[in-house]
Every structure is written in C-alpha cells, then in structure tokens.
C-alpha cells in the first residue's frame, strides 16, 4: 500500500520557511503531498471510511489528504518526508485498534489494595478528636 500511496500522490513544491538561510528565499524546498482517499489501492470500504473519519481535520473539501514537509534544506528529503508522513497517516488510520479484553484483578493486587486501605484507615482514625498526644 505504501508504494501505491507514493505512486498516486500529487506533489507540489513551494518556498519554505524552514532552515536554509538565504537559500530559503530562492529555492522551492517545501514539499506538499496530496492524495484522494478514494484513489488509494488496497483499502477496503470500512478502512476507507475509518480513515476519512479519523483524518477529517486534514482532508480538503475534495476529499484529499494534504501533508506538508519543510524541515529539511533540500527538496528530495522533504519529498520523502511528506510521502512517508502521508503513508503513515493512512496506514495508521485504516488499522483497527485491538479489542480490549477485560481482565480480573489478581489476588495479590486485591490484597495490596485492601492493605493500603487498612493503613489509610488507621492513619485517619488517629486524627480524630482526643486522639492527640499522651503526656
């Protein structure tokens, strides 16, 4: 799927505000990658809907996922970073989370909890009225 994302992604370049000194003002090193979720191969309908729901804040009105990278000084590294970020977002959003299996507390954990409650209770009982120092 990663290769299909890289193949289908549209790339644009712009001037970057990142590192590079005077180079920043002359070179289009910022990479902007976009891909339509509907065009990604290897995603099932449920995965596509899940990705659309989880990535809704990053989608354009046309349903395209948009990612920018301008951390590096040169265009090829920013292009690779943008494509890697795009693939990671899609793969992460499409993956179903593991279902949680409820577990029971162990006997030792119950005993630790009850012991700490007893200690706390003793501590509080010692605070009461008339519970001050004996002289």
SERO-4910 file (N, C-alpha, C, O; in steps of 0.05 Angstrom, whole numbers):
BEGIN
 pado doro    nc1    nc2    nc3   cac1   cac2   cac3    cc1    cc2    cc3    oc1    oc2    oc3
  Unk    A     17    -24      0      0      0      0     18     25      0     10     45    -12
  Unk    A     40     23     13     58     46     15     67     55    -13     69     79    -18
  Unk    A     73     36    -30     82     43    -57     60     55    -73     65     73    -90
  Unk    A     35     45    -69     13     57    -85      7     85    -75      0    102    -92
  Unk    A     11     91    -50      8    118    -40     29    137    -53     22    158    -62
  Unk    A     54    127    -53     75    144    -65     70    148    -95     76    169   -106
  Unk    A     59    128   -108     55    130   -137     31    148   -143     32    163   -163
  Unk    A     10    147   -127    -14    163   -132    -14    191   -121    -30    208   -129
  Unk    A      5    196   -103      6    223    -90     14    244   -110     32    240   -126
  Unk    A      1    267   -108      9    290   -125     27    307   -108     22    312    -84
  Unk    A     49    316   -119     69    332   -104     70    360   -116     70    364   -140
  Unk    A     72    379    -98     76    407   -105     99    417    -89    105    406    -67
  Unk    A    112    438    -98    134    450    -83    130    479    -80    119    493    -97
  Unk    A    139    490    -57    136    518    -52    161    528    -36    177    512    -28
  Unk    A    162    554    -33    184    565    -17    179    558     12    157    559     22
  Unk    A    201    550     26    198    541     53    206    562     73    222    580     67
  Unk    A    194    561     97    202    579    118    221    566    137    229    578    157
  Unk    A    229    542    130    247    527    148    276    535    146    282    557    137
  Unk    A    294    517    154    323    524    154    334    527    126    323    516    107
  Unk    A    355    542    123    368    544     97    380    571     91    392    575     70
  Unk    A    376    590    109    389    616    105    378    630     80    354    629     75
  Unk    A    395    642     65    387    656     40    375    636     20    360    644      3
  Unk    A    383    611     22    373    590      4    343    589      5    330    584    -15
  Unk    A    331    595     29    302    594     32    288    612     13    266    606      3
  Unk    A    299    635      8    287    655     -9    289    649    -39    276    662    -55
  Unk    A    305    629    -46    310    624    -74    299    597    -84    293    594   -108
  Unk    A    297    578    -66    292    550    -75    265    540    -64    258    545    -41
  Unk    A    250    526    -81    225    514    -72    231    487    -59    230    466    -72
  Unk    A    237    488    -33    245    463    -20    222    450     -4    224    427      3
  Unk    A    201    465      1    178    454     16    162    435     -2    156    442    -25
  Unk    A    156    411      8    141    392     -7    113    390      4    109    387     28
  Unk    A     93    391    -14     65    388     -6     54    363    -21     53    363    -46
  Unk    A     47    343     -6     37    318    -19      7    316    -13     -3    322      9
  Unk    A     -8    308    -34    -37    304    -31    -46    279    -45    -35    272    -66
  Unk    A    -66    266    -33    -77    242    -46   -106    240    -39   -114    246    -16
  Unk    A   -122    232    -58   -151    228    -53   -154    201    -40   -143    180    -49
  Unk    A   -168    200    -17   -172    175     -3   -186    154    -21   -180    130    -19
  Unk    A   -203    163    -38   -218    145    -56   -199    131    -76   -205    110    -86
  Unk    A   -176    143    -81   -158    133   -102   -138    112    -90   -124     99   -106
  Unk    A   -136    110    -64   -116     92    -53   -123     63    -57   -145     54    -49
  Unk    A   -105     48    -69   -110     20    -74   -103      4    -49    -85     11    -33
  Unk    A   -117    -18    -44   -112    -35    -22   -127    -29      4   -123    -42     24
  Unk    A   -144     -8      2   -160     -2     26   -188    -12     21   -201     -8      0
  Unk    A   -199    -27     41   -226    -36     40   -245    -13     45   -236      9     54
  Unk    A   -271    -17     41   -290      5     45   -291     13     74   -293     37     80
  Unk    A   -291     -6     93   -291      0    121   -266     16    129   -267     35    145
  Unk    A   -243      7    119   -218     21    125   -218     49    114   -209     68    127
  Unk    A   -229     53     90   -230     79     77   -248     98     94   -241    121     98
  Unk    A   -271     87    103   -289    104    120   -276    111    146   -278    134    156
  Unk    A   -262     92    158   -249     97    183   -227    118    180   -225    136    196
  Unk    A   -211    116    159   -190    136    153   -203    163    148   -192    183    158
  Unk    A   -225    164    134   -238    190    128   -248    202    154   -247    227    158
  Unk    A   -258    186    172   -269    196    197   -246    206    215   -248    228    227
  Unk    A   -224    191    217   -202    198    235   -185    221    224   -174    237    239
  Unk    A   -184    223    198   -167    244    186   -184    267    175   -174    283    159
  Unk    A   -209    270    185   -227    290    174   -215    319    176   -220    335    158
  Unk    A   -200    324    197   -189    352    200   -167    357    180   -160    381    176
  Unk    A   -156    337    168   -134    340    149   -143    338    120   -127    342    102
  Unk    A   -169    332    116   -179    329     89   -189    356     77   -199    373     91
  Unk    A   -185    359     51   -195    382     37   -225    377     31   -235    355     35
  Unk    A   -238    397     20   -266    394     13   -270    373     -9   -291    361    -12
  Unk    A   -249    369    -25   -250    350    -47   -244    321    -37   -244    302    -53
  Unk    A   -238    318    -11   -233    291      0   -204    283     -3   -198    259     -3
  Unk    A   -186    302     -6   -157    296     -9   -143    300     18   -149    319     32
  Unk    A   -125    282     24   -108    284     47    -84    301     40    -71    295     20
  Unk    A    -78    321     56    -57    340     50    -36    339     72    -42    341     95
  Unk    A    -10    336     63     12    336     82     35    353     72     41    353     48
  Unk    A     47    368     90     70    385     82     95    378     97     93    368    120
  Unk    A    118    382     85    143    378     99    162    400     90    167    404     66
  Unk    A    173    414    109    193    435    102    216    436    123    229    457    126
  Unk    A    220    413    137    240    413    158    269    412    146    288    422    159
  Unk    A    272    400    123    299    397    111    305    420     93    288    436     85
  Unk    A    331    422     86    340    444     68    336    437     39    334    456     23
  Unk    A    334    412     32    331    406      4    305    391     -3    293    377     14
  Unk    A    297    395    -28    271    385    -37    268    354    -36    247    345    -27
  Unk    A    288    339    -45    284    310    -44    279    298    -16    262    281    -13
  Unk    A    293    309      4    288    299     31    261    307     41    248    291     55
  Unk    A    252    331     35    225    340     42    204    323     28    183    317     39
  Unk    A    209    316      3    190    300    -12    187    272      1    165    263      5
  Unk    A    210    260      8    209    234     21    195    236     49    179    218     56
  Unk    A    200    257     63    187    261     89    157    264     86    142    252    102
  Unk    A    148    279     66    120    283     62    106    257     54     84    251     64
  Unk    A    119    242     36    107    216     27    106    196     50     87    181     53
  Unk    A    127    196     67    128    177     90    106    185    110     92    167    121
  Unk    A    102    211    114     82    220    133     54    213    122     36    205    138
  Unk    A     50    217     96     25    211     84     18    181     87     -4    174     95
  Unk    A     37    164     81     33    135     84     28    127    113     10    111    118
  Unk    A     43    139    131     39    132    160     11    140    169     -2    126    184
  Unk    A      2    163    160    -25    173    168    -47    154    158    -65    146    173
  Unk    A    -45    147    133    -66    130    121    -65    102    133    -86     91    140
  Unk    A    -41     90    136    -39     63    147    -48     63    177    -62     45    185
  Unk    A    -40     83    192    -48     85    220    -78     88    223    -90     77    242
  Unk    A    -90    105    206   -119    110    209   -135     86    200   -157     81    210
  Unk    A   -125     71    181   -140     48    170   -139     24    188   -157      7    187
  Unk    A   -119     22    205   -115     -1    222   -135     -1    245   -139     19    258
  Unk    A   -149    -24    249   -168    -26    271   -153    -29    297   -134    -45    298
  Unk    A   -162    -16    318   -148    -19    343   -155    -47    355   -176    -58    349
  Unk    A   -137    -57    371   -142    -83    384   -166    -81    403   -169    -61    416
  Unk    A   -182   -101    403   -205   -101    421   -195   -108    449   -179   -126    453
  Unk    A   -204    -92    469   -195    -97    496   -211   -120    509   -235   -121    507
  Unk    A   -195   -137    521   -208   -159    536   -207   -152    565   -186   -148    576
  Unk    A   -230   -151    578   -230   -144    607   -217   -167    623   -221   -190    618
  Unk    A   -200   -159    642   -187   -179    659   -195   -175    688   -204   -153    695
  Unk    A   -192   -195    704   -198   -194    732   -173   -187    747   -151   -194    740
  Unk    A   -176   -172    770   -153   -166    786   -142   -191    799   -158   -209    806
  Unk    A   -116   -193    802   -104   -216    815   -109   -216    845   -116   -195    856
  Unk    A   -105   -238    858   -108   -239    887    -88   -221    901    -96   -206    919
  Unk    A    -64   -220    891    -43   -203    903    -51   -173    901    -47   -158    919
  Unk    A    -62   -166    878    -69   -137    875    -92   -130    893    -93   -108    903
  Unk    A   -111   -149    897   -133   -144    916   -123   -140    944   -131   -122    958
  Unk    A   -104   -158    952    -92   -157    978    -77   -131    983    -79   -119   1004
  Unk    A    -62   -122    962    -47    -97    964    -67    -74    968    -62    -56    984
  Unk    A    -88    -74    953   -108    -52    955   -121    -52    982   -123    -31    994
  Unk    A   -129    -75    993   -141    -76   1019   -122    -68   1041   -129    -55   1060
  Unk    A    -97    -76   1039    -76    -69   1058    -72    -38   1059    -70    -26   1080
  Unk    A    -71    -26   1035    -67      3   1034    -92     17   1046    -89     38   1058
  Unk    A   -116      6   1042   -140     17   1054   -139     15   1084   -147     34   1098
  Unk    A   -129     -8   1095   -126    -11   1124   -107     10   1135   -112     22   1156
  Unk    A    -84     13   1122    -64     33   1132    -76     61   1131    -72     76   1150
  Unk    A    -89     68   1110   -101     94   1107   -123     98   1129   -124    120   1141
  Unk    A   -138     78   1134   -159     79   1155   -147     84   1182   -157    101   1197
  Unk    A   -125     69   1189   -111     73   1214   -101    102   1217   -104    114   1238
  Unk    A    -90    111   1196    -79    139   1195   -101    159   1201    -97    177   1217
  Unk    A   -124    156   1188   -146    174   1192   -158    171   1220   -166    191   1232
  Unk    A   -160    147   1230   -171    142   1257   -154    156   1278   -165    165   1298
  Unk    A   -128    158   1274   -110    171   1293   -114    201   1294   -103    214   1312
  Unk    A   -128    212   1274   -131    241   1274   -154    251   1291   -155    275   1298
  Unk    A   -173    234   1298   -198    242   1310   -195    259   1335   -173    263   1345
  Unk    A   -218    269   1346   -217    285   1370   -207    268   1393   -215    245   1396
  Unk    A   -190    280   1409   -179    265   1432   -158    245   1424   -147    231   1441
  Unk    A   -152    244   1399   -131    226   1390   -104    238   1390    -86    228   1377
  Unk    A   -100    260   1406    -75    273   1406    -54    258   1422    -56    234   1427
  Unk    A    -33    273   1430    -11    260   1445    -18    254   1474    -34    268   1486
  Unk    A     -6    233   1483    -10    227   1512     15    237   1526     37    234   1517
  Unk    A     10    251   1549     33    262   1563     39    248   1588     57    255   1603
***
